[in-house]
Amino acid sequence: RVRVSTGCGDGVLVVGPTGQLGTAILRALPEANGLGRDALDLETATSTRTYDELAARNPLLVINCAAYTAVDRAETDRSAAMRINTTAPELLARACTALGARFVTFSTDYVFDGEQGHPYVESDETSPINVYGESKRLGELAVMEADASALVIRTSWLVSVTHVNFITKILTRTSGGEPCRVVDDQRGCPTSAHDLALATLTAISQERSGILHLVNSDTATWFELAETAMQVAGIDPSLLERCTSDDYITTARRPRYSVLGSERMTPADSIVLPPWRRAVEAIVEQLYPNR
């Protein structure tokens, strides 16, 4: 548990409380309140409606965990991705500025094109290669323009024990003996929603602002992530078959290298997340407690 200095225990409002990250934030900070789609549908939200819903709750801190994350679908559903990932965060940031509340939102490694070949830090030039990444980058810019004190956290490859994600899909398929082909030429930083939630609350308590990269340490390909999860679960990793991005065609292009580093933290910083393998072990142990 991390204490967040907001002035009162119920001054934290979590937008998108039922997703992977929103769930993890509320587990780490149970005194916070959630603001779900039933109260504020971000796809159709207006400036007035957004302000009114926040003002009615009078938050001191708003954490936006809502996002359009269907990377492939975004290619043909651009308007929805832009409304949720660009317009909605801007409206929330403007409302927070008017109310005097702090604002935190999340972005992605997909704001980069993957051509750099070494870890991306916060000040590196962005160049998204798909609509999802573009919508998140435009959201970053809109938020920072609306609220210069906002905190925008970039993260990547989110996994958890509470929601369907890459790890749960792989383990569900292979635990029944079904073989899987997994891409082995895209490298990034698998990140636990639980670890990210704790790191986020630490960053907030340190009054961080601007863009900050928060991911579990070390890197992996999707194949390496799948292989590790299966080994921890006691599933025969020979069920996995390596393939390339060219072998596994998707609607949206993915960056081949989207490892996030940071120029704003040192290894001794209390906000640094543990290695991703430790996070995977914790997740698998909860999914298969009697393995």
Helices and strands as residue ranges (DSSP letters): E 12-15, H 20-28, E 33-35, H 47-57, E 61-64, G 73-75, H 78-82, I 83-87, H 88-99, E 102-108, G 109-111, H 131-146, E 151-155, E 158-159, H 166-174, E 180-183, E 187-188, E 191-192, H 193-205, E 210-213, E 220-221, H 222-233, G 237-239, E 240-243, H 276-287
